[in-house]
Amino acid sequence: MTLKKSAALTALMISCAVTVADVAPAYAAQPNLLELLFGKRRRQEPAPPPGVNMPAQAPAAARAAAKPAPLPRVSAPSYYTYKAEPLKTIAMDKFADPVVTGSIDVAALNAPQPTPEGEIRREFATVTARAPAESAKAVEDYYSHNAGLIWVSGSQLSPRARAALAVLADAASTGLDPQDYAVDVPSAVFDSADMVQRYQELAAFEVSMSSAVATYVLDTVRGRINPNRISGYHDFARKDVNLVAALKNLSMSPDVAAYLKTREPSGSHFQALKAELKALKAESGTDDPVVIAQGTLLKPGQSDPELANVVKGVIRHASDALKAEQAATIAAYKDTPDYSPELVALVEAFQKERGLKPDGIVGQATIRHLTGGDSVADRIFKVQVAMEQARWLPADLGPRYVFINQPAFMAYYHEKGAEQFSMRTVVGSKSNQTYFFQDEIQTVEYNPYWGVPQSIIINEMLPKLRSDPSYLDRMGYQVELNGRAVSSSQINWSSTKGVSVRQPPGDDNALGELKILFPNAHAIYMHDTPSKSYFNKDMRALSHGCVRLADPRLMAAAVLGTSVDQVGAEIAKGRNKAVSVPERIPVYVSYFTAWPDKDGKVEFFDDVYGRDDYMRKALEATRTARQAQS
C-alpha cells in the first residue's frame, strides 16, 4: 500500500470530530538511547522549551527526565441526570386590595358599595399557589398593573374561563400533559350566606387559572424540557415568551380558545405530528400489528410464506402515493409465497421511499419499516417526544432551509415552502455523536483543507506520534507549532499545546471536494467524503460528528443559488476557495425518531443514540416536580 493510500484510509477513519479544549501534559524530553542501554549519565543541562524535540546529542540527564507523560484523552460530552425546574410560590398578598379598618365616618357610609371583583381581589391575600418561575412572575406582574379579573365575572366563572378550561383539558392532543394545567374549579352552586368563602374560592381560581394558562402558553411555545439540561450534545437558546402580554391579550380576547391555539407551533411539520398522534391514539385500542418471523431474509426469486406479511406491511406503512402507483400489483397479489419480479419492484419502491437501499432484499432493516418498528404505544411516545423537541425550533422552519435528521441519516433541502430534494448522510457514531442544534449556512469551501480537531490529534494520532514523530510528514499533513510551520518530527509529542494539524486539498482529503460551513462551537459542518461506500449502508452513524453528504455538489449548488455544473467547474480548478452564500440559510441539525416526510406522512426511525430515553426521564422528572409541589 502506498503512503498516499495509507493517508487516505487514515483520513477517512477520522474525517470529523468535535472541537474540544486542548490537553497539554507537562513537557518531558525523550530519554537518550545510550542511557537506556548502558545507564550512562551526563551533566544536567536546562530542558528546551515545550513542544520542540531535543537534539540527539542532548544531555543524558535532561533526556532521562523526559519520560513521556501518560497518553491524555479528550472526553466526549456527557448526558446528565435531568434537573426539573422547581415551582415558585406566587406572592399574591401584596396585590390584594387594602381592607378598610377603624371607625366609620360619613364619607365611608356614602362611598360606593364593594363590588364582587373588589372583594375577590381582597382575598388574594389568602391564596397559596405555586407555578414555574416564569409563570409565577408573569402572574404577579399582571395583577400588579391590572385591577380587573380575567376568569371571574360577578360570583361565577366567566365564559372566557370555561373556554380556556376546555383547551387546557385537551392539552394531550398537542403533546402536553393536562395534569400540568389542572385547576380546582369552584362549583356553580354556593351558599350566598357565606360570601367570604365564595370570594376566597374565586380568588384561588383566578390566580390558579392565570398560572395554568401562562404555563400552558410557555410550554406550547418552547416546550417543558430545557434541552441543555439533557446532555452536552444539546445546544439551544431557550425562547423568551412574553407571558404578561399573553395574559393581557387573554383578558381582552373575544375567542380565548382560538388565541391559545395560535400559540402552538404553526409549521406543517408540527401539524402532521399532531394529526399522527390523534390517529395513533385512535388506533391504540384496535392494534393489528404486522408480524414478520424473526430471522426472515427474503431475496428476489425465492419463495417464503412470510411474503404475505411483507405485502401487508407495505400496504400498512407505505405512503398513499406509493400504493396508488403500485395499485395493480397490490390488487393482483393473492397471498402466494413466490417473490415475483412485480413484488420485488413493490418492495424496492417501499425501500426507496424509506431511505433504504432499494435492492429488493427483505432483511432486518426493511422488516423494521414493514412492521412499523414499534408498538402503537412506542410510536405515540416518539411522536410526543418529537412534538416536545419541535418546540425548541422556530414555530415555522421558514420557506428555505436545510433539515438534517440524524436518526433518518438524511438531509433535506427546502425552498419555496416545499422539499426540493433529499440525500443520504453519514452522521456521528455513538461514541462521536452529532450535536442537536440550529445555525445558519454561511460559506461553501471548494477543495478544502481539513483542520484536524484536537480530539483526533490527542485521542487517535498522538499514540502513533509518540512512537513515530515523522508519521504526519509521511502522510502529507501540514503541522504548525504556535503558528509556525514545522516538521512533525520536530514536535515533542509529550504535549499538543500550540500544535495544529491540517490536511491539504487533494483526492485523498478527508473532506473530499467541498464543505458547507455554518460556524458553530462544535466544529460541525456538511462535507463531501472519498468514502462513498458508507452511503450504501442502512445504518450510517459512522463519522466523528460531522455530516457527510451523498451528493455535496447538489447541496452546494442549492445553497449558493447556482448550478451543479458551476460547482463542478470551481472544484476542477483545484484551488482552495471559500464562497459566501448570497443569503444565510437556516440549517437544523436535528434528532427526531418521528418526523413527517414531504407528503406529511410521519416516519419512524431507530433511536440510534438512545436520546429518547433521556427525554422520557426528563419528562418524568418535570411531571414529578410540577405535581408534587402544586
C-alpha positions in Angstrom: 0.0 0.0 0.0 1.4 3.4 -0.9 1.8 6.2 1.6 -0.8 8.2 -0.2 -3.4 5.4 0.0 -2.5 4.9 3.6 -3.0 8.6 4.3 -6.4 8.4 2.6 -7.5 5.5 4.7 -6.4 7.3 7.9 -8.2 10.4 6.9 -11.4 8.5 6.2 -11.3 6.9 9.5 -11.1 10.2 11.3 -12.9 12.6 9.0 -14.6 14.9 11.5 -14.8 15.4 15.3 -16.0 17.9 17.8 -13.7 20.7 18.9 -12.6 20.4 22.4 -10.2 22.1 24.9 -6.6 21.3 24.3 -5.0 18.9 26.6 -1.4 19.8 27.4 0.6 17.5 29.7 3.8 18.8 31.3 6.8 18.8 28.9 9.1 15.8 29.2 12.0 15.1 26.8 12.7 11.7 25.4 15.4 9.6 27.2 18.8 9.2 25.5 19.3 5.8 23.8 22.8 5.4 25.4 21.3 5.9 28.8 18.5 3.4 28.2 21.1 0.8 27.0 24.0 1.4 29.3 22.7 3.7 32.1 25.3 6.3 31.4 24.9 9.8 33.0 25.8 13.2 31.7 25.9 16.6 33.3 22.5 18.2 33.8 21.5 21.0 31.4 18.4 23.1 31.0 15.5 21.5 29.1 14.4 23.0 25.8 11.1 24.9 25.5 7.9 22.8 25.4 6.8 21.4 22.1 10.2 21.1 20.4 12.2 17.8 20.3 15.6 17.8 21.9 18.5 17.1 19.6 20.0 13.7 19.6 23.1 14.9 21.5 21.1 16.4 24.3 22.5 15.7 27.8 21.5 12.4 29.2 20.2 13.8 32.5 17.8 16.1 30.7 16.7 13.3 28.4 16.3 10.9 31.4 13.9 13.4 33.0 11.9 13.5 29.8 9.9 10.2 30.2 6.7 10.7 28.2 3.7 11.5 30.3 0.7 9.1 30.1 -1.3 9.5 27.0 -4.1 12.0 27.5 -7.7 11.6 26.4 -10.4 14.0 25.3 -13.8 13.1 26.6 -17.0 13.3 24.7 -19.9 15.4 26.1 -21.9 13.6 28.7 -25.6 13.0 29.4 -27.0 14.5 32.7 -29.5 13.5 35.3 -32.2 15.9 34.4 -33.0 18.5 37.0 -36.5 19.8 36.6 -37.3 23.4 37.4 -38.8 23.7 40.9 -42.1 25.6 41.4 -42.2 29.0 42.9 -44.8 30.5 45.3 -46.9 33.2 43.7 -46.8 36.2 46.1 -50.4 37.5 45.7 -50.8 39.0 49.2 -49.1 42.3 48.1 -51.7 42.7 45.3 -54.8 42.3 47.5 -56.9 45.5 47.7 -56.5 47.0 51.2 -59.2 46.3 53.7 -60.6 49.5 55.4 -60.4 49.3 59.2 -61.1 51.7 62.1 -64.1 54.0 62.8 -66.7 54.5 60.1 -67.3 58.1 59.1 -70.0 59.7 56.9 -67.7 59.7 53.8 -67.3 55.9 54.2 -71.1 55.4 54.5 -71.6 57.4 51.3 -68.8 55.5 49.4 -69.8 53.1 46.7 -70.6 49.6 47.8 -67.8 47.0 47.3 -68.1 45.0 44.1 -67.6 41.2 43.8 -64.5 41.9 41.8 -63.0 44.1 44.5 -64.0 41.6 47.2 -62.3 38.8 45.3 -59.1 40.8 44.9 -59.1 41.4 48.7 -59.0 37.6 49.1 -55.8 37.3 47.1 -54.0 37.5 50.4 -55.5 34.1 51.3 -54.3 32.4 48.1 -51.5 29.9 48.1 -50.4 28.9 44.6 -47.2 27.7 43.0 -46.0 27.7 39.4 -42.9 27.6 37.3 -40.8 30.7 38.0 -41.6 32.5 34.7 -45.3 31.8 35.1 -45.3 32.9 38.7 -43.6 36.2 37.9 -45.9 36.8 35.0 -49.0 36.4 37.2 -47.5 38.8 39.8 -46.6 41.3 37.2 -50.0 41.2 35.5 -52.1 41.8 38.7 -49.7 44.5 39.9 -50.7 46.6 36.9 -54.2 45.4 36.2 -57.1 45.8 38.6 -59.6 43.7 36.8 -60.1 39.9 36.8 -59.7 37.6 33.8 -61.6 34.4 34.7 -64.4 35.5 37.1 -67.5 37.5 36.3 -69.6 38.5 39.3 -69.6 35.5 41.6 -69.3 32.9 38.8 -66.8 31.7 36.3 -66.8 33.7 33.1 -67.3 32.2 29.6 -63.7 33.1 28.9 -62.7 30.8 31.8 -64.8 27.9 30.5 -63.3 28.2 27.0 -59.8 28.2 28.4 -60.5 25.2 30.7 -61.6 23.2 27.6 -58.2 24.0 25.9 -56.2 23.0 29.0 -58.2 19.7 29.3 -57.3 18.9 25.7 -53.5 19.6 26.2 -52.7 15.9 25.4 -53.8 16.4 21.8 -50.9 18.8 21.3 -48.3 16.6 23.1 -48.6 18.2 26.5 -49.7 16.8 29.9 -53.2 18.1 31.0 -52.2 17.4 34.7 -49.7 20.3 34.4 -52.6 22.7 33.9 -55.2 21.2 36.2 -57.2 23.8 38.2 -59.8 23.3 41.0 -63.0 24.7 39.6 -65.5 26.2 42.1 -69.0 24.8 42.0 -71.7 26.9 40.3 -73.8 26.4 43.4 -72.7 28.2 46.6 -74.1 29.4 49.9 -75.0 33.1 49.4 -74.9 33.5 53.2 -71.2 32.8 53.2 -69.8 35.1 50.5 -66.4 35.3 52.1 -65.8 31.7 51.4 -67.1 32.1 47.9 -64.8 35.0 47.3 -61.9 33.0 48.6 -62.7 30.2 46.2 -63.0 32.5 43.3 -59.7 34.3 44.2 -57.9 31.0 44.3 -59.4 30.0 41.0 -58.5 33.4 39.4 -54.8 33.1 40.4 -54.6 29.3 39.6 -56.2 29.8 36.3 -53.8 32.6 35.2 -50.9 30.5 36.4 -52.1 27.4 34.5 -52.8 29.4 31.3 -49.4 31.2 31.5 -47.7 27.8 32.0 -49.6 26.3 29.0 -48.5 29.2 26.8 -44.9 28.8 28.0 -44.9 25.1 27.3 -46.7 25.1 24.0 -44.3 27.8 22.6 -41.0 26.4 23.8 -41.6 23.0 25.5 -41.5 21.8 29.0 -37.9 20.5 28.8 -34.8 22.6 28.8 -32.7 20.7 26.2 -29.4 21.9 27.5 -30.1 20.0 30.8 -30.3 16.7 28.9 -26.7 16.5 27.6 -23.7 18.4 26.3 -24.9 17.4 22.8 -27.9 19.6 23.0 -27.3 23.3 22.3 -30.3 25.6 22.2 -31.0 29.2 23.3 -34.4 28.9 25.2 -37.1 31.0 23.7 -38.3 34.1 25.5 -42.1 34.1 25.9 -43.9 37.4 27.0 -46.4 35.8 29.4 -47.7 39.2 30.8 -48.7 40.2 27.2 -50.3 36.8 26.8 -52.4 37.3 29.9 -53.4 40.8 28.8 -54.4 39.5 25.4 -56.5 36.8 27.0 -58.2 39.4 29.2 -59.4 41.2 26.0 -59.7 38.3 23.5 -63.3 37.6 22.3 -62.1 34.0 21.5 -59.8 32.7 24.1 -59.6 29.1 22.7 -58.6 30.5 19.3 -55.9 32.7 20.8 -54.4 29.8 22.8 -54.3 27.5 19.8 -52.4 30.2 17.8 -49.6 29.9 20.4 -48.7 26.3 19.4 -46.1 25.8 16.6 -47.6 26.7 13.2 -45.4 24.7 10.9 -46.8 21.9 8.7 -44.4 19.5 10.4 -46.0 20.1 13.8 -49.5 19.8 12.5 -48.5 16.5 10.8 -47.2 15.2 14.1 -50.4 16.4 15.9 -52.5 14.5 13.3 -50.4 11.4 13.7 -50.8 11.5 17.5 -54.5 11.6 17.1 -54.5 8.7 14.7 -52.3 6.6 16.8 -54.4 7.1 19.9 -57.5 6.1 17.9 -55.6 3.0 16.7 -54.2 2.1 20.2 -57.3 0.1 21.1 -57.5 -1.8 17.8 -53.9 -2.5 17.0 -53.4 -5.2 14.4 -49.6 -5.3 14.1 -47.7 -6.6 11.1 -45.6 -9.5 12.3 -42.8 -11.0 10.2 -41.0 -14.0 11.5 -37.7 -13.3 13.2 -34.7 -14.2 11.0 -36.6 -13.8 7.8 -34.3 -13.0 4.8 -36.1 -12.9 1.5 -34.3 -12.4 -1.8 -35.8 -11.9 -5.3 -36.8 -15.2 -6.9 -37.2 -17.1 -3.6 -40.3 -18.5 -2.0 -41.3 -17.7 1.5 -44.7 -17.8 3.3 -43.7 -14.6 5.1 -44.2 -12.8 1.8 -47.9 -12.3 2.7 -46.8 -10.3 5.8 -44.3 -8.4 3.7 -47.0 -7.2 1.4 -49.3 -6.5 4.3 -46.5 -4.3 5.8 -46.2 -2.3 2.5 -50.0 -1.7 2.5 -50.0 -0.7 6.1 -46.9 1.6 6.1 -46.3 2.9 2.6 -47.5 6.3 1.5 -50.8 6.7 -0.3 -48.8 7.9 -3.4 -46.7 4.7 -3.5 -49.8 2.5 -3.0 -51.6 4.3 -5.8 -48.6 3.8 -8.1 -48.4 0.1 -7.2 -52.2 -0.5 -7.0 -52.2 -3.1 -9.8 -49.5 -5.2 -8.1 -51.2 -5.0 -4.7 -54.6 -5.9 -6.1 -53.2 -8.9 -8.0 -51.4 -10.4 -5.0 -53.2 -13.5 -3.6 -51.1 -14.4 -0.6 -48.8 -16.6 -2.6 -45.3 -17.3 -1.3 -43.4 -16.7 -4.6 -41.4 -13.5 -4.6 -42.1 -12.4 -8.2 -40.4 -9.5 -10.1 -43.6 -7.5 -9.7 -43.5 -7.9 -5.9 -39.7 -7.2 -5.9 -40.5 -3.9 -7.6 -43.1 -3.1 -4.9 -40.6 -3.8 -2.1 -37.9 -1.8 -3.9 -40.3 1.2 -4.2 -41.0 0.9 -0.5 -37.3 0.7 0.4 -36.6 3.8 -1.7 -39.4 5.7 0.0 -38.0 4.8 3.4 -34.4 5.8 2.5 -33.2 2.2 2.4 -31.1 0.6 -0.2 -33.6 -0.4 -2.9 -32.3 -3.9 -3.6 -35.5 -5.9 -3.0 -33.8 -7.9 -0.3 -36.1 -8.1 2.7 -33.7 -8.1 5.7 -33.6 -6.7 9.2 -33.7 -3.0 8.3 -36.6 -3.4 5.8 -38.6 -5.6 8.2 -38.4 -2.9 10.8 -40.0 -0.5 8.4 -42.6 -3.0 7.2 -43.7 -3.8 10.8 -43.7 -0.2 11.9 -40.7 -1.0 14.1 -42.5 -0.1 17.3 -45.8 -0.8 19.1 -48.5 1.8 18.9 -47.6 2.9 22.4 -43.9 3.3 21.4 -44.9 5.3 18.3 -47.2 7.5 20.4 -44.2 8.3 22.7 -41.9 9.0 19.8 -44.5 11.5 18.4 -44.9 13.1 21.8 -41.1 13.5 22.1 -40.9 14.9 18.5 -43.6 17.5 19.4 -41.7 18.5 22.5 -38.4 18.8 20.6 -40.1 20.6 17.7 -40.9 23.4 20.2 -37.2 24.0 20.6 -37.0 25.0 16.9 -38.8 28.1 15.3 -42.6 27.7 15.2 -42.3 27.8 11.4 -39.0 26.5 10.0 -39.2 29.0 7.1 -39.6 28.9 3.3 -35.9 28.0 2.7 -33.8 25.8 4.9 -31.7 22.6 5.2 -33.0 20.0 7.6 -30.7 17.1 8.8 -32.4 14.3 10.7 -29.8 12.1 12.3 -31.9 9.0 13.1 -33.1 9.0 9.4 -29.5 9.5 8.2 -30.9 12.1 5.7 -30.6 15.7 4.7 -33.4 17.7 3.1 -33.4 20.9 1.2 -36.5 23.1 1.3 -37.2 26.1 -0.8 -40.4 28.0 -1.6 -42.0 26.2 1.3 -41.5 22.7 -0.1 -38.9 20.0 -0.1 -36.9 20.2 -3.3 -34.6 17.2 -2.8 -33.1 14.9 -0.1 -30.0 12.8 0.2 -28.4 10.2 2.3 -26.0 11.3 5.0 -23.4 9.8 7.3 -23.6 11.2 10.9 -21.6 10.7 14.1 -21.1 7.3 15.6 -22.5 6.6 19.0 -19.1 7.4 20.6 -18.7 10.6 18.4 -22.3 11.8 18.3 -23.5 14.7 16.2 -25.0 17.6 18.2 -28.6 18.7 18.1 -28.7 22.5 17.3 -29.6 25.1 14.7 -27.5 27.6 12.9 -27.1 29.4 9.6 -25.2 28.3 6.5 -22.7 31.0 5.6 -20.0 29.5 3.3 -19.1 26.9 0.8 -15.5 26.0 0.6 -14.1 24.3 -2.5 -11.1 21.9 -2.3 -10.9 22.4 1.4 -8.2 21.9 3.9 -9.1 19.6 6.8 -8.1 21.1 10.1 -7.7 18.1 12.3 -9.6 18.6 15.6 -7.7 18.4 18.8 -9.8 15.5 19.9 -8.5 13.4 16.9 -4.9 14.6 17.4 -5.0 13.7 21.0 -7.1 10.5 21.1 -6.1 9.0 17.8 -2.9 10.4 16.3 -0.9 11.0 19.5 -0.3 7.3 20.3 1.2 6.8 16.9 3.2 10.1 17.0 4.7 9.1 20.4 6.4 6.2 18.7 6.8 7.7 15.2 7.1 11.5 15.2 7.5 11.7 11.4 4.2 10.0 10.8 2.3 13.2 9.8 5.1 14.2 7.5 5.0 10.9 5.6 1.2 11.1 5.4 1.3 14.6 3.8 -0.2 16.6 6.7 0.9 20.1 7.5 1.9 20.9 11.1 2.3 24.2 12.9 3.6 25.0 16.3 2.4 28.3 17.7 1.6 29.4 14.2 5.0 28.4 12.7 5.2 25.7 10.1 7.4 22.8 11.3 8.0 19.2 10.6 6.0 16.7 12.7 9.3 15.1 13.6 10.4 18.4 15.3 7.5 18.3 17.7 7.9 16.9 21.1 4.7 14.9 21.2 4.6 14.8 25.0 2.3 17.8 24.6 -0.1 19.1 21.9 -0.2 22.6 23.3 0.1 25.1 20.4 0.1 22.4 17.8 -2.3 22.4 14.8 -2.5 19.9 12.1 -4.2 20.1 8.7 -4.5 18.0 5.6 -4.1 19.9 2.3 -6.7 19.7 -0.5 -6.5 16.6 -2.7 -8.1 13.4 -3.8 -7.4 11.8 -0.5 -8.6 14.7 1.6 -11.0 13.5 4.3 -13.5 16.3 3.4 -13.4 15.5 -0.3 -14.2 18.2 -2.8 -16.1 20.7 -0.7 -17.5 21.5 2.7 -20.6 23.6 3.7 -20.0 25.7 6.8 -22.3 27.1 9.4 -19.8 28.2 12.1 -20.6 26.8 15.5 -18.9 25.9 18.7 -19.0 22.2 17.9 -17.0 22.4 14.6 -19.7 20.5 12.8 -20.4 21.1 9.1 -21.6 19.3 6.0 -18.9 17.9 3.6 -18.0 15.5 0.9 -16.1 12.3 1.5 -14.0 9.9 -0.6 -15.6 7.0 1.3 -18.7 6.7 -0.9 -19.4 3.1 0.1 -20.7 4.2 3.5 -23.8 5.6 1.8 -24.9 2.1 0.7 -25.3 1.1 4.4 -28.7 1.4 6.1 -27.1 2.3 9.5 -24.9 5.3 8.8 -23.8 6.5 12.2 -20.2 6.2 11.3 -18.4 9.6 11.3 -16.7 11.6 14.0 -19.6 14.0 14.3 -19.8 16.0 11.0 -22.4 15.3 8.4 -21.2 13.7 5.2 -23.4 14.2 2.1 -24.1 11.7 -0.6 -24.4 14.5 -3.2 -22.5 17.5 -1.9 -22.4 19.3 -5.2 -26.2 19.4 -5.4 -26.4 20.8 -1.9 -23.7 23.4 -2.5 -25.4 24.5 -5.7 -28.7 24.9 -3.9 -27.4 27.0 -1.0 -25.3 29.1 -3.4 -28.2 29.6 -5.9 -26.1 28.3 -8.7 -25.8 25.2 -10.9 -24.2 21.8 -10.2 -22.1 22.4 -13.3 -20.8 25.7 -11.9 -19.9 24.0 -8.6 -18.0 21.3 -10.6 -16.1 23.9 -12.6 -14.9 25.6 -9.4 -13.8 22.2 -8.0 -12.0 21.4 -11.2 -9.7 24.4 -10.7 -8.1 22.5 -7.9 -7.5 25.5 -5.6 -8.9 26.2 -2.2 -11.6 28.8 -2.4 -14.3 29.9 0.1 -17.5 31.5 -1.3 -20.2 33.2 0.9 -23.8 32.2 0.2 -25.9 35.0 -1.1 -28.1 34.9 1.9 -27.8 32.9 5.1 -29.9 29.8 5.2 -31.2 28.2 8.4 -29.8 24.7 9.0 -31.4 22.4 11.6 -29.0 19.6 12.7 -31.8 17.7 14.4 -32.6 14.4 16.1 -36.2 13.2 15.6 -37.2 9.5 15.8 -40.6 10.5 14.4 -40.8 13.1 11.6 -43.1 13.7 8.6 -42.0 13.2 5.0 -42.6 15.7 2.2 -46.2 14.3 1.9 -46.9 14.8 5.6 -46.8 11.1 6.4 -44.9 10.6 9.7 -42.0 8.1 9.5 -40.4 6.4 12.5 -36.7 5.8 13.0 -34.3 3.9 15.3 -33.1 5.8 18.3 -29.5 5.5 17.3 -28.1 7.5 20.3 -30.7 6.4 22.9 -31.8 10.0 23.4 -35.5 9.3 23.6 -34.9 7.5 26.9 -33.3 10.7 28.3 -36.3 12.6 27.1 -38.5 10.1 28.9 -36.6 10.7 32.1 -36.7 14.5 31.7 -40.5 14.4 31.1 -41.0 12.2 34.2 -38.8 14.5 36.3 -40.8 17.5 35.2 -44.1 15.8 35.8 -43.0 14.8 39.3 -41.7 18.3 40.2 -44.9 20.0 39.0 -47.4 17.7 40.5 -45.6 17.1 43.8 -45.3 20.8 44.6 -48.6 22.1 43.2 
